[in-house]
C-alpha cells in the first residue's frame, strides 16, 4: 500500500484512487490502534487510538479535494492535544498551562498574518494554533528524551509511566510527522516547480510511516509492563535473599 501511494504520487496518476488508498491506509492505522487499546486497556494506548480517530476525521476533509479544510485542521488540533496529554504524562495542571501558552501564542501570531495574507481570521487562527501546538509538542518530546538519557530525577520518576521504548518511538513518529507538515507547507506556498513536485511526493513518504510508528509505540506498552513486573519480581527476590 505504501509503495503504491508513493508511486502514484511520483507519477501523478489516478489522483482519486490515490486519495482513497491514502485514506484506507490511515483507516488501517486507526483500526489497529483501537484493537491495541481494547486489548491492553493501557491509558497511553487508548489515547493513541483517540488521536488516530481525530487524524482519520482530519484526513477525510484534507485528502479529498473540494472540502472545507477547517474541520480537518480542527481535528488535527485535537489529535495533537491528545499527544500533549501523553507527553505531559496526563498531568492536568501542566496540560492546561501548556494550552494557555499555546493559545496565547497562536492568537498573537494570527492578527498580523490575517491582515497581510487576507484570509479569514478563523482559518489563520486554526493554522497558527495547529502549528504552535505541534511544534511545542515536538520540542517538549525532544526535551523529555534528553532528560531521560541524561538521567534527570524528574524524568526517571516517570519512567514506568512513559517507558523508554515508547518515548523513542513517539519521538521518531512525531519527527516524521513534522517532516510531512514541512512539505505540506512548501506544497501550499510554492504552488509550482521542482520544490512543489518533490514536496507533493514527500508529504506521504513521511506521513504514513509516522502514523504506523505512533501505533507501534502504543503496542509496546504491554511489553514494557511485563518487563516492569519481571523487574519488580527480581527485586523482591533479591530482597528476600
C-alpha positions as CSV (number, residue, x, y, z in Angstrom):
1,X,0.0,0.0,0.0
2,X,2.8,2.4,0.9
3,X,4.7,1.7,-2.3
4,X,1.5,2.2,-4.3
5,X,0.9,5.6,-2.7
6,X,4.4,6.8,-3.3
7,X,4.3,5.5,-6.9
8,X,1.0,7.2,-7.7
9,X,2.3,10.5,-6.2
10,X,5.5,10.3,-8.2
11,X,3.6,9.7,-11.5
12,X,0.7,11.9,-10.6
13,X,-1.7,9.3,-12.0
14,X,-5.1,8.3,-10.7
15,X,-5.5,11.1,-8.2
16,X,-8.9,9.9,-6.9
17,X,-7.7,6.4,-6.5
18,X,-4.5,7.6,-4.7
19,X,-6.7,9.6,-2.2
20,X,-8.8,6.5,-1.4
21,X,-5.7,4.4,-0.9
22,X,-4.3,7.0,1.4
23,X,-7.5,7.2,3.5
24,X,-7.6,3.4,3.7
25,X,-4.0,3.4,5.0
26,X,-4.9,5.8,7.8
27,X,-8.1,3.8,8.5
28,X,-5.9,0.7,8.9
29,X,-3.8,2.5,11.4
30,X,-6.9,3.6,13.3
31,X,-8.3,0.1,13.4
32,X,-5.0,-1.3,14.6
33,X,-4.8,1.4,17.3
34,X,-8.3,0.6,18.5
35,X,-7.5,-3.1,18.6
36,X,-4.4,-2.5,20.7
37,X,-6.3,-0.2,23.0
38,X,-9.1,-2.7,23.6
39,X,-6.5,-5.5,24.1
40,X,-4.2,-3.9,26.6
41,X,-6.5,-1.2,28.1
42,X,-3.5,1.0,28.8
43,X,-4.1,4.7,29.1
44,X,-1.4,5.6,26.6
45,X,-2.8,3.1,24.0
46,X,-6.4,4.4,24.4
47,X,-5.0,8.0,23.9
48,X,-3.2,6.9,20.8
49,X,-6.4,5.4,19.4
50,X,-8.2,8.6,20.2
51,X,-5.6,10.7,18.4
52,X,-5.8,8.4,15.4
53,X,-9.6,8.9,15.4
54,X,-9.1,12.7,15.1
55,X,-6.4,12.1,12.5
56,X,-8.8,10.0,10.4
57,X,-11.5,12.7,10.6
58,X,-8.9,15.3,9.6
59,X,-7.7,13.3,6.6
60,X,-11.3,12.8,5.4
61,X,-11.5,16.6,5.0
62,X,-7.9,17.2,3.8
63,X,-7.2,14.3,1.4
64,X,-10.3,14.6,-0.8
65,X,-10.4,17.9,-2.8
66,X,-13.4,20.3,-2.6
67,X,-14.0,20.0,1.1
68,X,-13.7,22.7,3.7
69,X,-10.2,22.3,5.4
70,X,-11.2,24.0,8.6
71,X,-12.9,20.9,10.2
72,X,-9.8,18.9,9.2
73,X,-7.4,21.4,10.9
74,X,-9.6,21.4,14.0
75,X,-9.4,17.6,14.1
76,X,-5.7,17.7,13.8
77,X,-5.5,20.2,16.7
78,X,-7.5,17.8,18.9
79,X,-5.1,15.0,17.8
80,X,-2.1,17.0,18.9
81,X,-3.8,18.0,22.2
82,X,-4.0,14.2,22.9
83,X,-0.3,13.9,22.2
84,X,0.3,16.8,24.6
85,X,-1.5,14.8,27.3
86,X,0.7,11.8,26.6
87,X,3.9,13.8,26.6
88,X,3.0,15.6,29.9
89,X,2.0,12.2,31.4
90,X,-1.7,13.3,31.8
91,X,-0.9,15.9,34.4
92,X,-3.9,18.2,34.1
93,X,-2.3,21.3,35.6
94,X,0.7,21.1,33.3
95,X,-1.5,20.4,30.3
96,X,-3.8,23.4,31.0
97,X,-0.7,25.7,31.4
98,X,0.7,24.5,28.2
99,X,-2.6,25.0,26.3
100,X,-3.0,28.6,27.7
101,X,0.5,29.4,26.4
102,X,-0.1,27.9,23.0
103,X,-3.5,29.6,22.6
104,X,-1.9,32.9,23.5
105,X,1.0,32.5,21.0
106,X,-1.4,31.5,18.2
107,X,-3.7,34.5,19.0
108,X,-0.8,36.9,18.8
109,X,0.6,35.4,15.6
110,X,-2.9,35.3,13.9
111,X,-3.6,39.1,14.0
112,X,-0.7,40.3,11.7
113,X,-0.9,37.3,9.4
114,X,-4.6,37.6,8.8
115,X,-4.2,41.2,7.8
116,X,-1.3,40.6,5.5
117,X,-2.5,37.3,4.0
118,X,-6.1,38.4,3.5
119,X,-7.5,35.1,4.8
120,X,-10.4,34.9,7.3
121,X,-9.3,35.1,11.0
122,X,-10.7,31.7,11.9
123,X,-8.7,29.8,9.3
124,X,-5.4,31.6,10.1
125,X,-6.0,31.1,13.8
126,X,-6.6,27.3,13.3
127,X,-3.4,27.0,11.3
128,X,-1.4,29.1,13.8
129,X,-2.8,27.1,16.7
130,X,-2.1,23.8,15.0
131,X,1.5,24.8,14.2
132,X,2.1,26.1,17.7
133,X,0.7,23.1,19.5
134,X,2.6,20.7,17.2
135,X,6.0,22.5,17.3
136,X,5.8,22.9,21.1
137,X,4.8,19.2,21.5
138,X,7.8,18.2,19.4
139,X,10.2,20.4,21.4
140,X,8.8,19.0,24.7
141,X,9.2,15.5,23.4
142,X,12.8,16.2,22.5
143,X,13.4,17.6,26.0
144,X,11.8,14.5,27.5
145,X,14.1,12.3,25.5
146,X,17.2,14.3,26.5
147,X,16.1,14.3,30.2
148,X,15.7,10.6,30.2
149,X,19.1,9.9,28.6
150,X,20.7,12.4,31.0
151,X,19.1,10.5,33.9
152,X,17.4,13.6,35.4
153,X,15.4,12.6,38.6
154,X,12.0,14.1,37.3
155,X,12.3,12.1,34.1
156,X,13.4,8.9,35.8
157,X,10.4,9.2,38.3
158,X,8.0,8.8,35.3
159,X,10.0,6.1,33.6
160,X,7.4,3.4,34.5
161,X,4.5,5.6,33.2
162,X,6.3,6.6,29.9
163,X,8.8,3.8,29.1
164,X,12.0,4.5,27.2
165,X,11.0,2.4,24.1
166,X,7.7,4.2,23.8
167,X,9.3,7.6,24.2
168,X,11.8,6.8,21.4
169,X,9.1,5.6,19.0
170,X,6.9,8.7,19.9
171,X,9.9,11.0,19.1
172,X,10.6,9.3,15.7
173,X,6.9,9.2,14.8
174,X,6.5,12.9,15.6
175,X,9.7,13.7,13.7
176,X,8.3,12.1,10.6
177,X,5.0,13.8,11.2
178,X,6.7,17.3,11.3
179,X,8.7,16.5,8.2
180,X,5.4,15.8,6.5
181,X,4.0,19.1,7.6
182,X,7.1,21.0,6.4
183,X,6.4,19.5,2.9
184,X,2.7,20.3,3.2
185,X,3.6,23.9,3.9
186,X,6.0,24.0,0.9
187,X,3.4,22.4,-1.3
188,X,0.9,25.1,-0.5
189,X,3.3,28.0,-0.6
190,X,5.4,27.3,-3.7
191,X,2.5,26.1,-6.0
192,X,4.8,25.1,-8.9
193,X,8.2,23.9,-9.9
194,X,10.6,21.3,-8.6
195,X,10.1,22.1,-4.9
196,X,6.3,21.8,-5.4
197,X,6.6,18.4,-7.1
198,X,9.1,17.0,-4.5
199,X,7.0,18.2,-1.6
200,X,3.9,16.6,-3.1
201,X,5.6,13.3,-3.0
202,X,7.4,13.6,0.3
203,X,4.3,14.5,2.2
204,X,3.1,10.9,2.2
205,X,6.6,9.4,2.2
206,X,6.8,10.8,5.8
207,X,3.1,10.9,6.9
208,X,2.0,7.2,6.7
209,X,5.2,5.9,8.4
210,X,4.7,8.4,11.1
211,X,1.2,7.1,11.9
212,X,2.4,3.5,11.8
213,X,5.2,4.3,14.2
214,X,2.7,6.0,16.6
215,X,0.5,2.9,16.5
216,X,3.6,0.7,17.0
217,X,4.5,2.8,20.0
218,X,1.2,2.1,21.7
219,X,1.6,-1.6,21.0
220,X,4.8,-1.9,23.1
221,X,3.2,-0.7,26.3
222,X,2.1,-4.2,27.4
223,X,5.7,-5.4,26.7
224,X,7.0,-2.6,28.9
225,X,4.5,-3.5,31.6
226,X,5.7,-7.2,31.5
227,X,9.3,-6.1,31.8
228,X,8.4,-3.8,34.7
229,X,6.6,-6.7,36.5
230,X,9.6,-9.0,35.9
231,X,11.9,-6.4,37.3
232,X,9.8,-6.0,40.4
233,X,9.7,-9.7,40.9
234,X,13.5,-9.9,40.6
235,X,13.9,-7.0,43.1
236,X,11.6,-8.8,45.6
237,X,13.5,-12.0,45.3
238,X,16.8,-10.2,45.8
239,X,15.4,-8.5,49.0
240,X,14.4,-11.9,50.3
241,X,17.9,-13.2,49.7
